[in-house]
Amino acid sequence: MDERLDHAPCGYLSMDQNRTIRIVNATFCRLLEYEKQGIIGISFESLLTRSSQIFFQIYFLPLIKLNHHVDEMYLMMKTGSGGTFPVLLNAVIREREDEPVYDCVLIRMQRRKEYELQIEQAEKAYHKAKDELQRMEQKLKNIREEIASLSNPKF
């Protein structure tokens, strides 16, 4: 494997039509805490969490057969240390030696989840502050109306 691809800032793997891993780069192994020799020859799906296995089985094959590519498939992968790791998978199908192979790039999603959580928290704080402002404005309006009615008594 080319040195640049082996240490690219994303994971790369190639799997056969049975989804058996044939080639991986060093970045993939480092991200998921596996040794290269422990990955080659195993099923890609065995590296996925149960929910991601189901999602992958339902969507990956139909999409790649129909479109010849899959873009931004969100998956949770199991790490060598027993943890999980979120990734976005992009894949294309190619012919090599008259056999279809799936070339995949996996991009880590850890930071994106953190950013999404921060955005969600900020939106909740915004809505809470907006609701409180509306309550205060209504209270102020009621007080002004009360003052106005006291200043202009009706006889």
C-alpha positions, 0 to 999 in steps of 0.5 A, a space after each residue: 500500500 502506498 505510504 500516503 494512503 497507509 497514513 491518510 487522515 481517514 481509515 481505508 479498507 477494501 472488502 470482497 463481495 462477501 464483505 471480508 476485509 482484504 486490505 486496510 490502512 494503518 490509520 484504520 487499525 490505529 483508530 479502532 485499536 486493532 493490529 493489521 493481521 487481526 483484521 485481514 480476513 475477517 467480516 467487516 460486519 463483525 466490527 460493527 455494533 449490533 444496531 450498526 450490523 442491522 443498519 448495514 445489512 439493510 442499506 449497504 448492499 442495496 445502495 451500493 448495488 443500485 448507485 455503485 456508491 454509498 455516501 455518509 453511512 453513519 456506523 458505530 464500530 467496535 474497538 479492539 479495547 471493547 469500546 465503540 467508535 462512530 464513523 461515516 462510511 463512504 464506499 464505491 464498488 469496483 471490479 478487480 480481477 473480474 470480482 466486485 470489491 468495495 473500497 471504503 473510507 471511514 471518517 471518525 465522527 467523535 468531534 461531530 457528536 460533541 458539536 451536535 450536543 453543544 448545539 442542542 444544549 445551546 438551542 435548549 438554553 435559547 428556547 428557555 431564555 426566549 420563553 422566560 423573556 416572553 413571560 416577563 414581557 407579558 408580566 410587564 404588559 399586565 403591570 403597565 395596564 394595571 398602572 394605566 387603569 389606576 391612573 385613569 379611574 372611570 367614574 
